[in-house]
Amino acid sequence: MNETFCHALLQAGLTEEDIAARLGVDTKTVRRWIEGRALPYRRHRWALAALLSTAETDLWPQLRSAQSRPGELVAIYPHLGTIPHEVLLRLFGSAQHEISLLDHRERPLATSSDVARALAEKVTAQLTVRICLAEPDDADVSAGPDPSTPTADLQTALETYAPLRQGGNVEIRVHEKAPYNFIYRADDQLLVAQRAYAIPAEHAPVLHLQRIAGSSMFTSYLESFERTWADAQPC
């Protein structure tokens, strides 16, 4: 019996059926994991670790000697749409100091009412919130968007985030060109939605990173956000 896994499920209030539904596997498979008769595939281990807010090596200590991925990498998701809703809400709900978003102006993350509500609650808590809305594709926009006359997509994104500006320390900016990645930060955690040539942004993989000692990837993406923010136009 994998008692650590059992305890993590109880703490998260999740059942075998819940896990099976979220991961798209049979409940019998989840039961084998719980009983210690099978080790989940890597993609399932990473998804479980994210759902249960722990490291896969805590759930399966036998992996520690063979761990090859960086400790700052919490999980990898096929694309933004596959991130469990609970992970997004927990990510933003855990923020105590800062939330920073380099977001997609055509499909802003706050389009989800639950995410918008989670962000609004943190704004009430007087966190610093920075939102940078970026060009969604590689179109030539060298002239730059004029915040006073936004495009339809930008206007919709601005309206999506506008209510947040009424509640606290929130600043919104617009970036002229497509970013290399879309970045969503909550204190010491990042979701980084990758971009790949000829692949729609919403179909590209997402890295879930955490800041740890020597976390070079986290630091690199954080620097990328700061440089993008510095080049963006106040809106």
Buried (B, 14 or more C-beta within 10 A) or exposed (E): EBEBBEEBBEEBEBEBEBBBEBBEBEBEBBBBBBEEEEBBEEEBBBBBBBBBBBBBBBBBEEBEEEEEEEEBBBBBBEBBEEBBEBBBBBBBEEBEEBBBBBBBBBBBBBBBEEBBEBBBEBBEEEBBBBBBBBBBEEEEBEEEBEBEEBBEBBEBBBEBBEBBBEBBEBBBBBBBBBBEBBBBBBBBBBBBBBBEEEEEBBEBBBBBBBBEEEBEBBEEBBEBBEEBBEEBEEB
